[in-house]
């Protein structure tokens, strides 16, 4: 599950052959080795965990290899170990609207 996309290299291997390059991570701006999505190793893990939290099984490298009957167990394990909040993916528009609506309602109630 925690296998790094960078761990398969042997000294002398060409990382470009594996889709890993030197560059700036698009998520955290660190200049390091990045994968084909432009993410560093740490952000790749965050994205994978977010996909599992959202049950986007087809987009998670860890869940893709996991049998369907074990996916919910994997999700519970991720939430237990890392929490339920998304680490890299921004919340959906629906949750932003709910927060905004609540804050407007609370302002109106406090004005009364």
PASEBA-1860 file (N, C-alpha, C; in nm, 3 decimals):
! residues 112
1> XXXXXXXX> 0.082/-0.119/0.000/0.000/0.000/0.000/0.086/0.126/0.000 ~ 0.193/0.133/0.079/0.276/0.252/0.087/0.393/0.248/-0.010 ~ 0.386/0.164/-0.111/0.495/0.154/-0.205/0.511/0.284/-0.280 ~ 0.630/0.335/-0.282/0.659/0.460/-0.348/0.680/0.438/-0.496 ~ 0.636/0.531/-0.579/0.662/0.519/-0.722/0.811/0.537/-0.753 ~ 0.888/0.583/-0.654/1.030/0.607/-0.674/1.117/0.492/-0.626 ~ 1.057/0.391/-0.563/1.136/0.287/-0.498/1.187/0.177/-0.591 ~ 1.143/0.173/-0.715/1.184/0.067/-0.806/1.316/0.095/-0.876
9> XXXXXXXX> 1.376/0.211/-0.852/1.498/0.246/-0.922/1.618/0.172/-0.865 ~ 1.702/0.133/-0.954/1.831/0.076/-0.919/1.934/0.175/-0.969 ~ 2.042/0.193/-0.895/2.144/0.287/-0.941/2.182/0.257/-1.085 ~ 2.184/0.361/-1.166/2.215/0.344/-1.306/2.092/0.339/-1.395 ~ 1.973/0.316/-1.335/1.850/0.318/-1.414/1.821/0.460/-1.460 ~ 1.756/0.472/-1.572/1.714/0.601/-1.624/1.573/0.629/-1.571 ~ 1.558/0.727/-1.480/1.426/0.753/-1.424/1.323/0.795/-1.529 ~ 1.366/0.857/-1.638/1.273/0.899/-1.744/1.204/0.778/-1.805
17> XXXXXXXX> 1.272/0.664/-1.801/1.213/0.541/-1.853/1.092/0.500/-1.770 ~ 1.089/0.539/-1.643/0.980/0.502/-1.553/0.877/0.613/-1.534 ~ 0.894/0.726/-1.600/0.799/0.836/-1.586/0.822/0.920/-1.464 ~ 0.944/0.922/-1.411/0.979/1.006/-1.296/1.089/1.102/-1.340 ~ 1.070/1.231/-1.306/1.161/1.334/-1.353/1.198/1.426/-1.238 ~ 1.300/1.506/-1.258/1.333/1.613/-1.165/1.247/1.732/-1.203 ~ 1.187/1.796/-1.106/1.106/1.913/-1.134/1.040/1.965/-1.009 ~ 0.950/2.060/-1.029/0.880/2.122/-0.917/0.743/2.058/-0.903
25> XXXXXXXX> 0.711/2.014/-0.783/0.582/1.952/-0.754/0.473/2.056/-0.772 ~ 0.367/2.021/-0.845/0.259/2.116/-0.869/0.173/2.140/-0.745 ~ 0.184/2.055/-0.645/0.103/2.070/-0.524/0.176/2.146/-0.414 ~ 0.301/2.111/-0.388/0.372/2.173/-0.275/0.488/2.263/-0.318 ~ 0.516/2.269/-0.448/0.621/2.353/-0.505/0.764/2.311/-0.468 ~ 0.780/2.194/-0.408/0.914/2.145/-0.378/0.983/2.103/-0.508 ~ 1.111/2.132/-0.518/1.187/2.090/-0.635/1.253/1.957/-0.601 ~ 1.204/1.851/-0.662/1.249/1.716/-0.631/1.210/1.624/-0.745
33> XXXXXXXX> 1.215/1.495/-0.721/1.170/1.399/-0.821/1.018/1.398/-0.822 ~ 0.961/1.409/-0.942/0.816/1.411/-0.957/0.772/1.300/-1.051 ~ 0.647/1.259/-1.036/0.594/1.153/-1.122/0.528/1.214/-1.246 ~ 0.460/1.134/-1.322/0.399/1.181/-1.447/0.285/1.280/-1.425 ~ 0.232/1.289/-1.305/0.128/1.388/-1.273/0.188/1.519/-1.223 ~ 0.320/1.522/-1.206/0.386/1.641/-1.155/0.385/1.650/-1.004 ~ 0.367/1.535/-0.936/0.361/1.533/-0.790/0.485/1.467/-0.732 ~ 0.530/1.519/-0.618/0.641/1.456/-0.546/0.589/1.332/-0.474
41> XXXXXXXX> 0.678/1.260/-0.412/0.641/1.135/-0.344/0.538/1.158/-0.234 ~ 0.557/1.262/-0.155/0.464/1.290/-0.045/0.325/1.326/-0.097 ~ 0.319/1.411/-0.198/0.189/1.453/-0.253/0.122/1.339/-0.329 ~ 0.198/1.250/-0.389/0.141/1.132/-0.454/0.068/1.047/-0.351 ~ 0.128/1.030/-0.232/0.063/0.956/-0.124/-0.064/1.024/-0.077 ~ -0.061/1.157/-0.065/-0.179/1.232/-0.023/-0.293/1.216/-0.124 ~ -0.259/1.227/-0.252/-0.360/1.212/-0.356/-0.421/1.072/-0.353 ~ -0.337/0.971/-0.336/-0.387/0.833/-0.330/-0.481/0.814/-0.212
49> XXXXXXXX> -0.445/0.868/-0.096/-0.531/0.857/0.022/-0.662/0.933/0.002 ~ -0.656/1.050/-0.063/-0.778/1.126/-0.091/-0.871/1.049/-0.183 ~ -0.815/0.983/-0.282/-0.897/0.903/-0.374/-0.965/0.788/-0.300 ~ -0.895/0.729/-0.206/-0.953/0.621/-0.126/-1.063/0.677/-0.036 ~ -1.038/0.792/0.027/-1.141/0.853/0.113/-1.268/0.882/0.034 ~ -1.253/0.928/-0.091/-1.367/0.964/-0.174/-1.427/0.843/-0.247 ~ -1.367/0.727/-0.225/-1.410/0.602/-0.290/-1.394/0.608/-0.442 ~ -1.297/0.681/-0.490/-1.263/0.683/-0.632/-1.162/0.572/-0.658
57> XXXXXXXX> -1.210/0.450/-0.646/-1.123/0.332/-0.649/-1.042/0.322/-0.778 ~ -1.100/0.361/-0.890/-1.032/0.347/-1.019/-0.914/0.441/-1.034 ~ -0.908/0.546/-0.953/-0.801/0.645/-0.965/-0.694/0.630/-0.856 ~ -0.713/0.539/-0.765/-0.617/0.517/-0.658/-0.526/0.399/-0.693 ~ -0.396/0.423/-0.687/-0.301/0.316/-0.717/-0.311/0.204/-0.614 ~ -0.333/0.238/-0.489/-0.343/0.137/-0.383/-0.472/0.057/-0.394 ~ -0.582/0.124/-0.421/-0.712/0.057/-0.427/-0.730/-0.021/-0.557 ~ -0.660/0.020/-0.660/-0.672/-0.048/-0.789/-0.633/-0.195/-0.777
65> XXXXXXXX> -0.531/-0.224/-0.701/-0.484/-0.361/-0.684/-0.556/-0.434/-0.571 ~ -0.637/-0.362/-0.495/-0.707/-0.420/-0.381/-0.836/-0.489/-0.427 ~ -0.865/-0.609/-0.379/-0.992/-0.674/-0.417/-1.111/-0.589/-0.373 ~ -1.218/-0.592/-0.451/-1.335/-0.508/-0.424/-1.391/-0.527/-0.283 ~ -1.392/-0.650/-0.235/-1.450/-0.675/-0.102/-1.364/-0.619/0.011 ~ -1.239/-0.580/-0.018/-1.150/-0.527/0.086/-1.136/-0.374/0.078 ~ -1.199/-0.311/-0.020/-1.179/-0.167/-0.039/-1.232/-0.083/0.076 ~ -1.346/-0.117/0.129/-1.400/-0.040/0.243/-1.310/-0.057/0.365
73> XXXXXXXX> -1.256/-0.174/0.381/-1.162/-0.198/0.491/-1.037/-0.111/0.474 ~ -0.988/-0.100/0.351/-0.874/-0.013/0.321/-0.908/0.132/0.352 ~ -1.027/0.175/0.314/-1.070/0.312/0.340/-1.075/0.340/0.490 ~ -1.130/0.248/0.567/-1.136/0.266/0.713/-0.997/0.273/0.774 ~ -0.905/0.193/0.721/-0.767/0.194/0.768/-0.701/0.329/0.740 ~ -0.722/0.382/0.620/-0.666/0.513/0.583/-0.722/0.622/0.674 ~ -0.853/0.619/0.697/-0.916/0.720/0.782/-0.866/0.708/0.926 ~ -0.850/0.587/0.973/-0.801/0.566/1.110/-0.658/0.618/1.125
81> XXXXXXXX> -0.575/0.593/1.024/-0.434/0.630/1.033/-0.409/0.777/1.000 ~ -0.481/0.833/0.901/-0.452/0.968/0.853/-0.566/1.067/0.875 ~ -0.682/1.022/0.920/-0.796/1.110/0.942/-0.889/1.112/0.822 ~ -1.006/1.172/0.841/-1.110/1.172/0.737/-1.101/1.292/0.643 ~ -1.028/1.395/0.681/-1.018/1.516/0.598/-0.931/1.490/0.476 ~ -0.970/1.550/0.364/-0.890/1.541/0.243/-0.760/1.618/0.263 ~ -0.650/1.562/0.214/-0.520/1.624/0.234/-0.476/1.710/0.115 ~ -0.514/1.671/-0.005/-0.464/1.740/-0.123/-0.577/1.794/-0.210
89> XXXXXXXX> -0.684/1.719/-0.224/-0.794/1.758/-0.309/-0.880/1.862/-0.237 ~ -0.919/1.966/-0.309/-1.005/2.068/-0.252/-1.145/2.011/-0.231 ~ -1.216/2.057/-0.129/-1.354/2.010/-0.108/-1.441/2.043/-0.228 ~ -1.546/1.967/-0.246/-1.637/1.990/-0.358/-1.714/2.120/-0.337 ~ -1.775/2.172/-0.443/-1.851/2.296/-0.435/-1.968/2.285/-0.338 ~ -2.029/2.167/-0.328/-2.145/2.150/-0.242/-2.108/2.177/-0.096 ~ -1.994/2.129/-0.052/-1.956/2.152/0.088/-1.920/2.299/0.111 ~ -1.867/2.368/0.010/-1.838/2.510/0.024/-1.967/2.589/0.038
97> XXXXXXXX> -2.068/2.553/-0.041/-2.196/2.622/-0.033/-2.260/2.602/0.103 ~ -2.251/2.481/0.156/-2.310/2.454/0.287/-2.244/2.543/0.393 ~ -2.112/2.552/0.390/-2.042/2.635/0.487/-2.083/2.781/0.472 ~ -2.090/2.828/0.349/-2.126/2.967/0.326/-2.269/2.993/0.373 ~ -2.359/2.900/0.348/-2.498/2.916/0.388/-2.509/2.920/0.540 ~ -2.437/2.833/0.607/-2.440/2.831/0.753/-2.388/2.963/0.809 ~ -2.282/3.013/0.750/-2.225/3.137/0.804/-2.319/3.255/0.782 ~ -2.389/3.261/0.668/-2.486/3.368/0.646/-2.601/3.357/0.745
105> XXXXXXXX> -2.649/3.236/0.767/-2.758/3.216/0.862/-2.717/3.255/1.003 ~ -2.596/3.221/1.039/-2.552/3.256/1.175/-2.535/3.406/1.189 ~ -2.495/3.476/1.082/-2.484/3.621/1.088/-2.622/3.684/1.104 ~ -2.720/3.634/1.029/-2.855/3.687/1.040/-2.912/3.666/1.179 ~ -2.885/3.551/1.238/-2.936/3.521/1.371/-2.871/3.613/1.475 ~ -2.745/3.645/1.455/-2.676/3.730/1.552/-2.720/3.876/1.540 ~ -2.770/3.916/1.421/-2.815/4.054/1.402/-2.952/4.077/1.468 ~ -3.028/3.972/1.488/-3.163/3.986/1.545/-3.159/4.020/1.687
END
